[in-house]
């Protein structure tokens, strides 16, 4: 049985760890509030861009663009968005498992990766998955549109290069629902799916309000459509990066809260054990004193 000194030392160690987890929870909560506000503000912009592009696609007619025209189905590039740090629960594990499942489901195809975040990069680099580009510290001081645009432009350059054989580009990220709920999403970003625009341009249902909106175009709709397509891809990557960073902070906040509670339970158990050991020591000393007094008599 451990002595009192060992138990007290362990209680101090667990209490120090609890202070660290509580501080990390508070920091994650502060970052989460800011990230959540940015996610909520970015969603209407992304949806509005889809509506504008759907109307442009309807007016552009038979329009062809390198980002729009479908290709084969043999060579994929996966844009995986993980965290740079750990201690965020199952956030990184779920994303890595989703990427592994994607690779297994497309075992007969060539799959390469663009890694955003150290955790995903280190995991798949050790397993021999080709890493075309890697980006770290993308969300350390808040996600900027310039960072997301740089990642998106790199993906578009890989896709549209003259010698490129890439057929599709997918993004795997964690979609933020709430502090306790995040959902791993796998979305195709290239080629841009025309079905998204067609779904937005469909006639409204009987129970939906009818919003009549039209635009006056100074340039031909096809020209505007072609210039907005790269911006649309950048917006989708930006939104995915915002969602992923918000999910990371939510997962870290939840994990640190659970760790703090578990540390409190461990401290309670150790304190109870310490009291038992101390009581046993006091009882033993009393017995020794009594036994000694009886021996003298």
Secondary structure, DSSP 8 states (H G I E B T S, - for coil): ---HHHHHHHHHHHHHHHHHHHHHHHHHHHHHHHHHHHHHHHHHHHHHHHHHHHHHHHHH-S---TTTS---SSEEEEEEE--SS--STTHHHHHHHHHHHHHHHTTTSEEEEEEESHHHHHHHHHTT--EEEEE-SSSTT---HHHHHHHHHHHHHHHH-TT----EEEEEEEEE--SS-EEEEEEEEES--HHHHHHHTS---TTS---------SS-HHHHHHHHHHHHHHHHHHHHHHHHHHHHHHHHHHHHHHHHHHHHHHHHHHHHHHHHHHHHHHHHHHHHHHHHHHHH-
